[in-house]
Amino acid sequence: MKQEPTIEFDRDEFLKDRRDTLLSLDVAKMRAYAKKWGARVPSSDGMCLWSMHMARTVCFDLPDGERDLSSDWLSLHRPDGTLRLL
């Protein structure tokens, strides 16, 4: 059976970076985070912001109010970050 390679990293640093980045809602900061940790992010800023809000709704180390804010934001915005017409 082929053994998968392991990746060693500082878990605490990763979690702090993730929390700080998601709390910032800053697309440029998200792109820097993704480059540092080898993650992929959408190429469009609108979709990147939408994905950040989506991630915030399930990131349980964020305050409830922040998760709720993102849930509300998602209910009003399309995946490309534009407003929904209600």
C-alpha positions as CSV (number, residue, x, y, z in Angstrom):
1,M,0.0,0.0,0.0
2,K,1.4,3.4,-1.0
3,Q,2.0,5.7,1.9
4,E,0.8,9.3,1.6
5,P,3.4,12.0,2.2
6,T,3.1,13.9,5.4
7,I,3.3,17.7,5.7
8,E,4.7,19.2,8.8
9,F,3.6,22.6,9.8
10,D,2.9,24.7,12.9
11,R,-0.8,24.0,13.6
12,D,-1.1,26.9,16.1
13,E,0.4,29.3,13.5
14,F,-1.9,28.0,10.8
15,L,-5.0,28.4,13.0
16,K,-4.1,31.9,14.1
17,D,-3.4,32.9,10.5
18,R,-6.7,31.5,9.3
19,R,-8.6,33.2,12.1
20,D,-6.9,36.6,11.5
21,T,-7.5,36.3,7.8
22,L,-11.1,35.3,8.0
23,L,-11.9,38.0,10.5
24,S,-10.3,40.7,8.3
25,L,-12.4,39.9,5.2
26,D,-9.5,41.3,3.2
27,V,-9.1,39.6,-0.1
28,A,-5.5,40.6,-0.5
29,K,-4.8,39.1,3.0
30,M,-6.6,36.0,1.9
31,R,-4.4,35.7,-1.2
32,A,-1.3,36.1,0.9
33,Y,-2.6,33.4,3.4
34,A,-3.3,31.0,0.5
35,K,0.2,31.5,-0.9
36,K,1.8,30.9,2.5
37,W,-0.2,27.8,3.2
38,G,-0.5,26.3,-0.3
39,A,-4.3,26.8,-0.5
40,R,-6.2,27.7,-3.7
41,V,-8.6,30.7,-3.8
42,P,-10.9,31.8,-6.6
43,S,-9.3,34.2,-9.1
44,S,-12.1,36.8,-8.9
45,D,-12.2,39.1,-5.9
46,G,-16.0,38.7,-5.6
47,M,-15.9,35.0,-5.5
48,C,-12.9,35.1,-3.1
49,L,-14.9,37.3,-0.7
50,W,-17.9,35.0,-1.0
51,S,-15.8,32.0,-0.2
52,M,-14.4,33.8,2.8
53,H,-17.9,34.4,4.1
54,M,-18.8,30.8,3.5
55,A,-15.7,29.6,5.4
56,R,-16.6,32.0,8.3
57,T,-20.0,30.3,8.8
58,V,-18.4,27.0,9.7
59,C,-15.2,28.2,11.4
60,F,-16.1,27.5,15.0
61,D,-13.2,29.4,16.5
62,L,-14.7,32.7,15.3
63,P,-17.2,34.5,17.5
64,D,-20.9,33.7,16.9
65,G,-21.6,37.3,15.8
66,E,-19.0,37.0,13.1
67,R,-20.4,33.8,11.8
68,D,-23.9,35.3,11.9
69,L,-22.7,38.4,10.0
70,S,-21.3,36.2,7.2
71,S,-24.5,34.1,7.1
72,D,-26.5,37.2,6.7
73,W,-24.1,38.5,4.0
74,L,-24.4,35.3,2.1
75,S,-28.2,35.5,2.1
76,L,-27.9,38.9,0.3
77,H,-25.1,38.2,-2.1
78,R,-24.5,35.9,-5.1
79,P,-21.3,33.8,-5.3
80,D,-19.6,36.5,-7.3
81,G,-20.1,39.0,-4.5
82,T,-22.9,41.0,-6.3
83,L,-26.2,41.7,-4.6
84,R,-29.2,39.4,-5.0
85,L,-32.3,41.0,-6.3
86,L,-35.0,40.1,-3.8
